[in-house]
Every structure is written in structure tokens, then in C-alpha cells.
């Protein structure tokens, strides 16, 4: 049972990390034009 809790703990952490990365990538992809325009200073 201890091994299961250890595995579940790490699996949950990795799952949260992957979800966070996916959300960040989606957010950047959706707002890429605004980010690039603001970063380069062009209209």
C-alpha cells in the first residue's frame, strides 16, 4: 500500500505538471499574435 501511495503521489504530480504545460501552451498559442506584437513593438 505504501508503494501504491508513492506511485499515485508521483503520478498525480506529473499529471498536474502535464496539464499545466498543456494549458500554458494553449494560452500562448491562442494569444501568440498579441504576445509577438507586444514583444516586437510593431503594430
mmCIF entry with sequence, helices, sheets and N, C-alpha, C, O atoms, coordinates in Angstrom:
data_MODEL
# 
_entry.id   MODEL 
# 
_entity.id                         1 
_entity.type                       polymer 
_entity.pdbx_number_of_molecules   1 
# 
_entity_poly.entity_id                      1 
_entity_poly.type                           'polypeptide(L)' 
_entity_poly.nstd_linkage                   no 
_entity_poly.nstd_monomer                   no 
_entity_poly.pdbx_seq_one_letter_code       
;(UNK)(UNK)(UNK)(UNK)(UNK)(UNK)(UNK)(UNK)(UNK)(UNK)(UNK)(UNK)(UNK)(UNK)(UNK)(UNK)
(UNK)(UNK)(UNK)(UNK)(UNK)(UNK)(UNK)(UNK)(UNK)(UNK)(UNK)(UNK)(UNK)(UNK)(UNK)(UNK)
(UNK)(UNK)(UNK)(UNK)(UNK)(UNK)(UNK)(UNK)(UNK)(UNK)(UNK)
;
_entity_poly.pdbx_seq_one_letter_code_can   XXXXXXXXXXXXXXXXXXXXXXXXXXXXXXXXXXXXXXXXXXX 
_entity_poly.pdbx_strand_id                 A 
# 
loop_
_entity_poly_seq.entity_id 
_entity_poly_seq.num 
_entity_poly_seq.mon_id 
_entity_poly_seq.hetero 
1 1  UNK n 
1 2  UNK n 
1 3  UNK n 
1 4  UNK n 
1 5  UNK n 
1 6  UNK n 
1 7  UNK n 
1 8  UNK n 
1 9  UNK n 
1 10 UNK n 
1 11 UNK n 
1 12 UNK n 
1 13 UNK n 
1 14 UNK n 
1 15 UNK n 
1 16 UNK n 
1 17 UNK n 
1 18 UNK n 
1 19 UNK n 
1 20 UNK n 
1 21 UNK n 
1 22 UNK n 
1 23 UNK n 
1 24 UNK n 
1 25 UNK n 
1 26 UNK n 
1 27 UNK n 
1 28 UNK n 
1 29 UNK n 
1 30 UNK n 
1 31 UNK n 
1 32 UNK n 
1 33 UNK n 
1 34 UNK n 
1 35 UNK n 
1 36 UNK n 
1 37 UNK n 
1 38 UNK n 
1 39 UNK n 
1 40 UNK n 
1 41 UNK n 
1 42 UNK n 
1 43 UNK n 
# 
_struct_asym.id          A 
_struct_asym.entity_id   1 
# 
loop_
_struct_conf.conf_type_id 
_struct_conf.id 
_struct_conf.pdbx_PDB_helix_id 
_struct_conf.beg_label_comp_id 
_struct_conf.beg_label_asym_id 
_struct_conf.beg_label_seq_id 
_struct_conf.pdbx_beg_PDB_ins_code 
_struct_conf.end_label_comp_id 
_struct_conf.end_label_asym_id 
_struct_conf.end_label_seq_id 
_struct_conf.pdbx_end_PDB_ins_code 
_struct_conf.beg_auth_comp_id 
_struct_conf.beg_auth_asym_id 
_struct_conf.beg_auth_seq_id 
_struct_conf.end_auth_comp_id 
_struct_conf.end_auth_asym_id 
_struct_conf.end_auth_seq_id 
_struct_conf.pdbx_PDB_helix_class 
_struct_conf.details 
_struct_conf.pdbx_PDB_helix_length 
HELX_P HELX_P1 AA1 UNK A 2  ? UNK A 30 ? UNK A 2  UNK A 30 1 ? 29 
HELX_P HELX_P2 AA2 UNK A 32 ? UNK A 40 ? UNK A 32 UNK A 40 1 ? 9  
# 
_struct_conf_type.id          HELX_P 
_struct_conf_type.criteria    ? 
_struct_conf_type.reference   ? 
# 
loop_
_atom_site.group_PDB 
_atom_site.id 
_atom_site.type_symbol 
_atom_site.label_atom_id 
_atom_site.label_alt_id 
_atom_site.label_comp_id 
_atom_site.label_asym_id 
_atom_site.label_entity_id 
_atom_site.label_seq_id 
_atom_site.pdbx_PDB_ins_code 
_atom_site.Cartn_x 
_atom_site.Cartn_y 
_atom_site.Cartn_z 
_atom_site.occupancy 
_atom_site.B_iso_or_equiv 
_atom_site.pdbx_formal_charge 
_atom_site.auth_seq_id 
_atom_site.auth_comp_id 
_atom_site.auth_asym_id 
_atom_site.auth_atom_id 
_atom_site.pdbx_PDB_model_num 
ATOM 1   N N  . UNK A 1 1  ? 0.835  -1.201 0.000   1.00 0.00 ? 1  UNK A N  1 
ATOM 2   C CA . UNK A 1 1  ? 0.000  0.000  0.000   1.00 0.00 ? 1  UNK A CA 1 
ATOM 3   C C  . UNK A 1 1  ? 0.873  1.255  0.000   1.00 0.00 ? 1  UNK A C  1 
ATOM 4   O O  . UNK A 1 1  ? 0.511  2.276  -0.586  1.00 0.00 ? 1  UNK A O  1 
ATOM 5   N N  . UNK A 1 2  ? 2.013  1.167  0.658   1.00 0.00 ? 2  UNK A N  1 
ATOM 6   C CA . UNK A 1 2  ? 2.902  2.327  0.703   1.00 0.00 ? 2  UNK A CA 1 
ATOM 7   C C  . UNK A 1 2  ? 3.444  2.631  -0.694  1.00 0.00 ? 2  UNK A C  1 
ATOM 8   O O  . UNK A 1 2  ? 3.549  3.789  -1.097  1.00 0.00 ? 2  UNK A O  1 
ATOM 9   N N  . UNK A 1 3  ? 3.787  1.559  -1.427  1.00 0.00 ? 3  UNK A N  1 
ATOM 10  C CA . UNK A 1 3  ? 4.291  1.742  -2.789  1.00 0.00 ? 3  UNK A CA 1 
ATOM 11  C C  . UNK A 1 3  ? 3.208  2.343  -3.680  1.00 0.00 ? 3  UNK A C  1 
ATOM 12  O O  . UNK A 1 3  ? 3.498  3.179  -4.536  1.00 0.00 ? 3  UNK A O  1 
ATOM 13  N N  . UNK A 1 4  ? 1.972  1.921  -3.483  1.00 0.00 ? 4  UNK A N  1 
ATOM 14  C CA . UNK A 1 4  ? 0.864  2.451  -4.281  1.00 0.00 ? 4  UNK A CA 1 
ATOM 15  C C  . UNK A 1 4  ? 0.679  3.947  -4.013  1.00 0.00 ? 4  UNK A C  1 
ATOM 16  O O  . UNK A 1 4  ? 0.474  4.730  -4.941  1.00 0.00 ? 4  UNK A O  1 
ATOM 17  N N  . UNK A 1 5  ? 0.752  4.336  -2.738  1.00 0.00 ? 5  UNK A N  1 
ATOM 18  C CA . UNK A 1 5  ? 0.605  5.750  -2.390  1.00 0.00 ? 5  UNK A CA 1 
ATOM 19  C C  . UNK A 1 5  ? 1.750  6.554  -2.997  1.00 0.00 ? 5  UNK A C  1 
ATOM 20  O O  . UNK A 1 5  ? 1.541  7.661  -3.494  1.00 0.00 ? 5  UNK A O  1 
ATOM 21  N N  . UNK A 1 6  ? 2.961  5.996  -2.958  1.00 0.00 ? 6  UNK A N  1 
ATOM 22  C CA . UNK A 1 6  ? 4.130  6.667  -3.534  1.00 0.00 ? 6  UNK A CA 1 
ATOM 23  C C  . UNK A 1 6  ? 3.946  6.845  -5.036  1.00 0.00 ? 6  UNK A C  1 
ATOM 24  O O  . UNK A 1 6  ? 4.197  7.925  -5.571  1.00 0.00 ? 6  UNK A O  1 
ATOM 25  N N  . UNK A 1 7  ? 3.507  5.785  -5.719  1.00 0.00 ? 7  UNK A N  1 
ATOM 26  C CA . UNK A 1 7  ? 3.287  5.836  -7.166  1.00 0.00 ? 7  UNK A CA 1 
ATOM 27  C C  . UNK A 1 7  ? 2.182  6.829  -7.506  1.00 0.00 ? 7  UNK A C  1 
ATOM 28  O O  . UNK A 1 7  ? 2.318  7.620  -8.440  1.00 0.00 ? 7  UNK A O  1 
ATOM 29  N N  . UNK A 1 8  ? 1.088  6.788  -6.750  1.00 0.00 ? 8  UNK A N  1 
ATOM 30  C CA . UNK A 1 8  ? -0.039 7.689  -7.001  1.00 0.00 ? 8  UNK A CA 1 
ATOM 31  C C  . UNK A 1 8  ? 0.377  9.142  -6.798  1.00 0.00 ? 8  UNK A C  1 
ATOM 32  O O  . UNK A 1 8  ? -0.020 10.023 -7.561  1.00 0.00 ? 8  UNK A O  1 
ATOM 33  N N  . UNK A 1 9  ? 1.187  9.385  -5.754  1.00 0.00 ? 9  UNK A N  1 
ATOM 34  C CA . UNK A 1 9  ? 1.636  10.743 -5.464  1.00 0.00 ? 9  UNK A CA 1 
ATOM 35  C C  . UNK A 1 9  ? 2.430  11.300 -6.639  1.00 0.00 ? 9  UNK A C  1 
ATOM 36  O O  . UNK A 1 9  ? 2.177  12.420 -7.082  1.00 0.00 ? 9  UNK A O  1 
ATOM 37  N N  . UNK A 1 10 ? 3.385  10.528 -7.148  1.00 0.00 ? 10 UNK A N  1 
ATOM 38  C CA . UNK A 1 10 ? 4.222  10.997 -8.257  1.00 0.00 ? 10 UNK A CA 1 
ATOM 39  C C  . UNK A 1 10 ? 3.419  11.079 -9.553  1.00 0.00 ? 10 UNK A C  1 
ATOM 40  O O  . UNK A 1 10 ? 3.625  11.985 -10.360 1.00 0.00 ? 10 UNK A O  1 
ATOM 41  N N  . UNK A 1 11 ? 2.501  10.128 -9.748  1.00 0.00 ? 11 UNK A N  1 
ATOM 42  C CA . UNK A 1 11 ? 1.684  10.153 -10.959 1.00 0.00 ? 11 UNK A CA 1 
ATOM 43  C C  . UNK A 1 11 ? 0.785  11.385 -10.967 1.00 0.00 ? 11 UNK A C  1 
ATOM 44  O O  . UNK A 1 11 ? 0.593  12.011 -12.009 1.00 0.00 ? 11 UNK A O  1 
ATOM 45  N N  . UNK A 1 12 ? 0.232  11.732 -9.798  1.00 0.00 ? 12 UNK A N  1 
ATOM 46  C CA . UNK A 1 12 ? -0.634 12.911 -9.707  1.00 0.00 ? 12 UNK A CA 1 
ATOM 47  C C  . UNK A 1 12 ? 0.180  14.173 -9.970  1.00 0.00 ? 12 UNK A C  1 
ATOM 48  O O  . UNK A 1 12 ? -0.280 15.075 -10.671 1.00 0.00 ? 12 UNK A O  1 
ATOM 49  N N  . UNK A 1 13 ? 1.387  14.242 -9.412  1.00 0.00 ? 13 UNK A N  1 
ATOM 50  C CA . UNK A 1 13 ? 2.234  15.415 -9.620  1.00 0.00 ? 13 UNK A CA 1 
ATOM 51  C C  . UNK A 1 13 ? 2.576  15.562 -11.095 1.00 0.00 ? 13 UNK A C  1 
ATOM 52  O O  . UNK A 1 13 ? 2.503  16.664 -11.639 1.00 0.00 ? 13 UNK A O  1 
ATOM 53  N N  . UNK A 1 14 ? 2.949  14.461 -11.751 1.00 0.00 ? 14 UNK A N  1 
ATOM 54  C CA . UNK A 1 14 ? 3.306  14.521 -13.167 1.00 0.00 ? 14 UNK A CA 1 
ATOM 55  C C  . UNK A 1 14 ? 2.084  14.878 -14.009 1.00 0.00 ? 14 UNK A C  1 
ATOM 56  O O  . UNK A 1 14 ? 2.201  15.605 -14.996 1.00 0.00 ? 14 UNK A O  1 
ATOM 57  N N  . UNK A 1 15 ? 0.914  14.372 -13.624 1.00 0.00 ? 15 UNK A N  1 
ATOM 58  C CA . UNK A 1 15 ? -0.310 14.681 -14.371 1.00 0.00 ? 15 UNK A CA 1 
ATOM 59  C C  . UNK A 1 15 ? -0.633 16.168 -14.252 1.00 0.00 ? 15 UNK A C  1 
ATOM 60  O O  . UNK A 1 15 ? -0.979 16.808 -15.245 1.00 0.00 ? 15 UNK A O  1 
ATOM 61  N N  . UNK A 1 16 ? -0.522 16.719 -13.052 1.00 0.00 ? 16 UNK A N  1 
ATOM 62  C CA . UNK A 1 16 ? -0.774 18.150 -12.852 1.00 0.00 ? 16 UNK A CA 1 
ATOM 63  C C  . UNK A 1 16 ? 0.232  18.968 -13.652 1.00 0.00 ? 16 UNK A C  1 
ATOM 64  O O  . UNK A 1 16 ? -0.122 19.985 -14.248 1.00 0.00 ? 16 UNK A O  1 
ATOM 65  N N  . UNK A 1 17 ? 1.495  18.520 -13.663 1.00 0.00 ? 17 UNK A N  1 
ATOM 66  C CA . UNK A 1 17 ? 2.534  19.232 -14.404 1.00 0.00 ? 17 UNK A CA 1 
ATOM 67  C C  . UNK A 1 17 ? 2.219  19.228 -15.893 1.00 0.00 ? 17 UNK A C  1 
ATOM 68  O O  . UNK A 1 17 ? 2.327  20.261 -16.555 1.00 0.00 ? 17 UNK A O  1 
ATOM 69  N N  . UNK A 1 18 ? 1.826  18.061 -16.429 1.00 0.00 ? 18 UNK A N  1 
ATOM 70  C CA . UNK A 1 18 ? 1.495  17.966 -17.853 1.00 0.00 ? 18 UNK A CA 1 
ATOM 71  C C  . UNK A 1 18 ? 0.291  18.839 -18.187 1.00 0.00 ? 18 UNK A C  1 
ATOM 72  O O  . UNK A 1 18 ? 0.279  19.509 -19.220 1.00 0.00 ? 18 UNK A O  1 
ATOM 73  N N  . UNK A 1 19 ? -0.719 18.837 -17.325 1.00 0.00 ? 19 UNK A N  1 
ATOM 74  C CA . UNK A 1 19 ? -1.902 19.668 -17.571 1.00 0.00 ? 19 UNK A CA 1 
ATOM 75  C C  . UNK A 1 19 ? -1.518 21.149 -17.549 1.00 0.00 ? 19 UNK A C  1 
ATOM 76  O O  . UNK A 1 19 ? -1.990 21.931 -18.374 1.00 0.00 ? 19 UNK A O  1 
ATOM 77  N N  . UNK A 1 20 ? -0.671 21.521 -16.613 1.00 0.00 ? 20 UNK A N  1 
ATOM 78  C CA . UNK A 1 20 ? -0.229 22.918 -16.535 1.00 0.00 ? 20 UNK A CA 1 
ATOM 79  C C  . UNK A 1 20 ? 0.525  23.336 -17.785 1.00 0.00 ? 20 UNK A C  1 
ATOM 80  O O  . UNK A 1 20 ? 0.321  24.436 -18.299 1.00 0.00 ? 20 UNK A O  1 
ATOM 81  N N  . UNK A 1 21 ? 1.405  22.452 -18.283 1.00 0.00 ? 21 UNK A N  1 
ATOM 82  C CA . UNK A 1 21 ? 2.151  22.743 -19.505 1.00 0.00 ? 21 UNK A CA 1 
ATOM 83  C C  . UNK A 1 21 ? 1.196  22.862 -20.687 1.00 0.00 ? 21 UNK A C  1 
ATOM 84  O O  . UNK A 1 21 ? 1.331  23.764 -21.513 1.00 0.00 ? 21 UNK A O  1 
ATOM 85  N N  . UNK A 1 22 ? 0.229  21.947 -20.765 1.00 0.00 ? 22 UNK A N  1 
ATOM 86  C CA . UNK A 1 22 ? -0.728 21.971 -21.879 1.00 0.00 ? 22 UNK A CA 1 
ATOM 87  C C  . UNK A 1 22 ? -1.532 23.269 -21.861 1.00 0.00 ? 22 UNK A C  1 
ATOM 88  O O  . UNK A 1 22 ? -1.751 23.877 -22.909 1.00 0.00 ? 22 UNK A O  1 
ATOM 89  N N  . UNK A 1 23 ? -1.972 23.696 -20.678 1.00 0.00 ? 23 UNK A N  1 
ATOM 90  C CA . UNK A 1 23 ? -2.735 24.942 -20.568 1.00 0.00 ? 23 UNK A CA 1 
ATOM 91  C C  . UNK A 1 23 ? -1.865 26.136 -20.957 1.00 0.00 ? 23 UNK A C  1 
ATOM 92  O O  . UNK A 1 23 ? -2.329 27.049 -21.640 1.00 0.00 ? 23 UNK A O  1 
ATOM 93  N N  . UNK A 1 24 ? -0.603 26.129 -20.521 1.00 0.00 ? 24 UNK A N  1 
ATOM 94  C CA . UNK A 1 24 ? 0.300  27.231 -20.854 1.00 0.00 ? 24 UNK A CA 1 
ATOM 95  C C  . UNK A 1 24 ? 0.545  27.299 -22.357 1.00 0.00 ? 24 UNK A C  1 
ATOM 96  O O  . UNK A 1 24 ? 0.531  28.379 -22.947 1.00 0.00 ? 24 UNK A O  1 
ATOM 97  N N  . UNK A 1 25 ? 0.771  26.132 -22.976 1.00 0.00 ? 25 UNK A N  1 
ATOM 98  C CA . UNK A 1 25 ? 0.996  26.089 -24.425 1.00 0.00 ? 25 UNK A CA 1 
ATOM 99  C C  . UNK A 1 25 ? -0.246 26.578 -25.165 1.00 0.00 ? 25 UNK A C  1 
ATOM 100 O O  . UNK A 1 25 ? -0.132 27.345 -26.121 1.00 0.00 ? 25 UNK A O  1 
ATOM 101 N N  . UNK A 1 26 ? -1.422 26.147 -24.735 1.00 0.00 ? 26 UNK A N  1 
ATOM 102 C CA . UNK A 1 26 ? -2.672 26.569 -25.374 1.00 0.00 ? 26 UNK A CA 1 
ATOM 103 C C  . UNK A 1 26 ? -2.872 28.078 -25.220 1.00 0.00 ? 26 UNK A C  1 
ATOM 104 O O  . UNK A 1 26 ? -3.295 28.750 -26.160 1.00 0.00 ? 26 UNK A O  1 
ATOM 105 N N  . UNK A 1 27 ? -2.565 28.609 -24.031 1.00 0.00 ? 27 UNK A N  1 
ATOM 106 C CA . UNK A 1 27 ? -2.729 30.041 -23.791 1.00 0.00 ? 27 UNK A CA 1 
ATOM 107 C C  . UNK A 1 27 ? -1.786 30.843 -24.677 1.00 0.00 ? 27 UNK A C  1 
ATOM 108 O O  . UNK A 1 27 ? -2.190 31.843 -25.271 1.00 0.00 ? 27 UNK A O  1 
ATOM 109 N N  . UNK A 1 28 ? -0.522 30.407 -24.770 1.00 0.00 ? 28 UNK A N  1 
ATOM 110 C CA . UNK A 1 28 ? 0.456  31.103 -25.614 1.00 0.00 ? 28 UNK A CA 1 
ATOM 111 C C  . UNK A 1 28 ? 0.048  31.006 -27.078 1.00 0.00 ? 28 UNK A C  1 
ATOM 112 O O  . UNK A 1 28 ? 0.146  31.989 -27.813 1.00 0.00 ? 28 UNK A O  1 
ATOM 113 N N  . UNK A 1 29 ? -0.409 29.829 -27.513 1.00 0.00 ? 29 UNK A N  1 
ATOM 114 C CA . UNK A 1 29 ? -0.818 29.639 -28.910 1.00 0.00 ? 29 UNK A CA 1 
ATOM 115 C C  . UNK A 1 29 ? -2.020 30.517 -29.254 1.00 0.00 ? 29 UNK A C  1 
ATOM 116 O O  . UNK A 1 29 ? -2.099 31.067 -30.352 1.00 0.00 ? 29 UNK A O  1 
ATOM 117 N N  . UNK A 1 30 ? -2.952 30.643 -28.313 1.00 0.00 ? 30 UNK A N  1 
ATOM 118 C CA . UNK A 1 30 ? -4.161 31.426 -28.566 1.00 0.00 ? 30 UNK A CA 1 
ATOM 119 C C  . UNK A 1 30 ? -3.859 32.921 -28.592 1.00 0.00 ? 30 UNK A C  1 
ATOM 120 O O  . UNK A 1 30 ? -4.505 33.673 -29.321 1.00 0.00 ? 30 UNK A O  1 
ATOM 121 N N  . UNK A 1 31 ? -2.876 33.353 -27.796 1.00 0.00 ? 31 UNK A N  1 
ATOM 122 C CA . UNK A 1 31 ? -2.548 34.778 -27.712 1.00 0.00 ? 31 UNK A CA 1 
ATOM 123 C C  . UNK A 1 31 ? -1.186 35.086 -28.332 1.00 0.00 ? 31 UNK A C  1 
ATOM 124 O O  . UNK A 1 31 ? -0.548 36.074 -27.967 1.00 0.00 ? 31 UNK A O  1 
ATOM 125 N N  . UNK A 1 32 ? -0.731 34.233 -29.282 1.00 0.00 ? 32 UNK A N  1 
ATOM 126 C CA . UNK A 1 32 ? 0.605  34.383 -29.855 1.00 0.00 ? 32 UNK A CA 1 
ATOM 127 C C  . UNK A 1 32 ? 0.739  35.718 -30.565 1.00 0.00 ? 32 UNK A C  1 
ATOM 128 O O  . UNK A 1 32 ? 1.750  36.402 -30.406 1.00 0.00 ? 32 UNK A O  1 
ATOM 129 N N  . UNK A 1 33 ? -0.283 36.109 -31.359 1.00 0.00 ? 33 UNK A N  1 
ATOM 130 C CA . UNK A 1 33 ? -0.211 37.363 -32.107 1.00 0.00 ? 33 UNK A CA 1 
ATOM 131 C C  . UNK A 1 33 ? -0.051 38.556 -31.165 1.00 0.00 ? 33 UNK A C  1 
ATOM 132 O O  . UNK A 1 33 ? 0.775  39.435 -31.413 1.00 0.00 ? 33 UNK A O  1 
ATOM 133 N N  . UNK A 1 34 ? -0.831 38.589 -30.092 1.00 0.00 ? 34 UNK A N  1 
ATOM 134 C CA . UNK A 1 34 ? -0.749 39.698 -29.143 1.00 0.00 ? 34 UNK A CA 1 
ATOM 135 C C  . UNK A 1 34 ? 0.619  39.732 -28.468 1.00 0.00 ? 34 UNK A C  1 
ATOM 136 O O  . UNK A 1 34 ? 1.198  40.802 -28.285 1.00 0.00 ? 34 UNK A O  1 
ATOM 137 N N  . UNK A 1 35 ? 1.137  38.551 -28.097 1.00 0.00 ? 35 UNK A N  1 
ATOM 138 C CA . UNK A 1 35 ? 2.432  38.474 -27.412 1.00 0.00 ? 35 UNK A CA 1 
ATOM 139 C C  . UNK A 1 35 ? 3.546  38.927 -28.351 1.00 0.00 ? 35 UNK A C  1 
ATOM 140 O O  . UNK A 1 35 ? 4.423  39.693 -27.950 1.00 0.00 ? 35 UNK A O  1 
ATOM 141 N N  . UNK A 1 36 ? 3.515  38.456 -29.601 1.00 0.00 ? 36 UNK A N  1 
ATOM 142 C CA . UNK A 1 36 ? 4.566  38.808 -30.563 1.00 0.00 ? 36 UNK A CA 1 
ATOM 143 C C  . UNK A 1 36 ? 4.512  40.300 -30.875 1.00 0.00 ? 36 UNK A C  1 
ATOM 144 O O  . UNK A 1 36 ? 5.545  40.967 -30.934 1.00 0.00 ? 36 UNK A O  1 
ATOM 145 N N  . UNK A 1 37 ? 3.303  40.818 -31.074 1.00 0.00 ? 37 UNK A N  1 
ATOM 146 C CA . UNK A 1 37 ? 3.160  42.241 -31.396 1.00 0.00 ? 37 UNK A CA 1 
ATOM 147 C C  . UNK A 1 37 ? 3.657  43.099 -30.231 1.00 0.00 ? 37 UNK A C  1 
ATOM 148 O O  . UNK A 1 37 ? 4.370  44.082 -30.433 1.00 0.00 ? 37 UNK A O  1 
ATOM 149 N N  . UNK A 1 38 ? 3.278  42.722 -29.027 1.00 0.00 ? 38 UNK A N  1 
ATOM 150 C CA . UNK A 1 38 ? 3.694  43.489 -27.852 1.00 0.00 ? 38 UNK A CA 1 
ATOM 151 C C  . UNK A 1 38 ? 5.204  43.371 -27.639 1.00 0.00 ? 38 UNK A C  1 
ATOM 152 O O  . UNK A 1 38 ? 5.850  44.335 -27.227 1.00 0.00 ? 38 UNK A O  1 
ATOM 153 N N  . UNK A 1 39 ? 5.767  42.194 -27.919 1.00 0.00 ? 39 UNK A N  1 
ATOM 154 C CA . UNK A 1 39 ? 7.196  41.980 -27.698 1.00 0.00 ? 39 UNK A CA 1 
ATOM 155 C C  . UNK A 1 39 ? 8.050  42.687 -28.736 1.00 0.00 ? 39 UNK A C  1 
ATOM 156 O O  . UNK A 1 39 ? 9.112  43.213 -28.401 1.00 0.00 ? 39 UNK A O  1 
ATOM 157 N N  . UNK A 1 40 ? 7.606  42.711 -30.006 1.00 0.00 ? 40 UNK A N  1 
ATOM 158 C CA . UNK A 1 40 ? 8.408  43.311 -31.064 1.00 0.00 ? 40 UNK A CA 1 
ATOM 159 C C  . UNK A 1 40 ? 8.178  44.816 -31.150 1.00 0.00 ? 40 UNK A C  1 
ATOM 160 O O  . UNK A 1 40 ? 9.031  45.539 -31.665 1.00 0.00 ? 40 UNK A O  1 
ATOM 161 N N  . UNK A 1 41 ? 7.040  45.298 -30.655 1.00 0.00 ? 41 UNK A N  1 
ATOM 162 C CA . UNK A 1 41 ? 6.751  46.720 -30.694 1.00 0.00 ? 41 UNK A CA 1 
ATOM 163 C C  . UNK A 1 41 ? 6.117  47.154 -31.998 1.00 0.00 ? 41 UNK A C  1 
ATOM 164 O O  . UNK A 1 41 ? 5.874  48.344 -32.196 1.00 0.00 ? 41 UNK A O  1 
ATOM 165 N N  . UNK A 1 42 ? 5.841  46.209 -32.902 1.00 0.00 ? 42 UNK A N  1 
ATOM 166 C CA . UNK A 1 42 ? 5.183  46.554 -34.171 1.00 0.00 ? 42 UNK A CA 1 
ATOM 167 C C  . UNK A 1 42 ? 3.665  46.550 -34.005 1.00 0.00 ? 42 UNK A C  1 
ATOM 168 O O  . UNK A 1 42 ? 3.135  45.906 -33.099 1.00 0.00 ? 42 UNK A O  1 
ATOM 169 N N  . UNK A 1 43 ? 2.976  47.265 -34.878 1.00 0.00 ? 43 UNK A N  1 
ATOM 170 C CA . UNK A 1 43 ? 1.510  47.300 -34.810 1.00 0.00 ? 43 UNK A CA 1 
ATOM 171 C C  . UNK A 1 43 ? 0.929  46.166 -35.646 1.00 0.00 ? 43 UNK A C  1 
ATOM 172 O O  . UNK A 1 43 ? -0.290 46.017 -35.723 1.00 0.00 ? 43 UNK A O  1 
# 
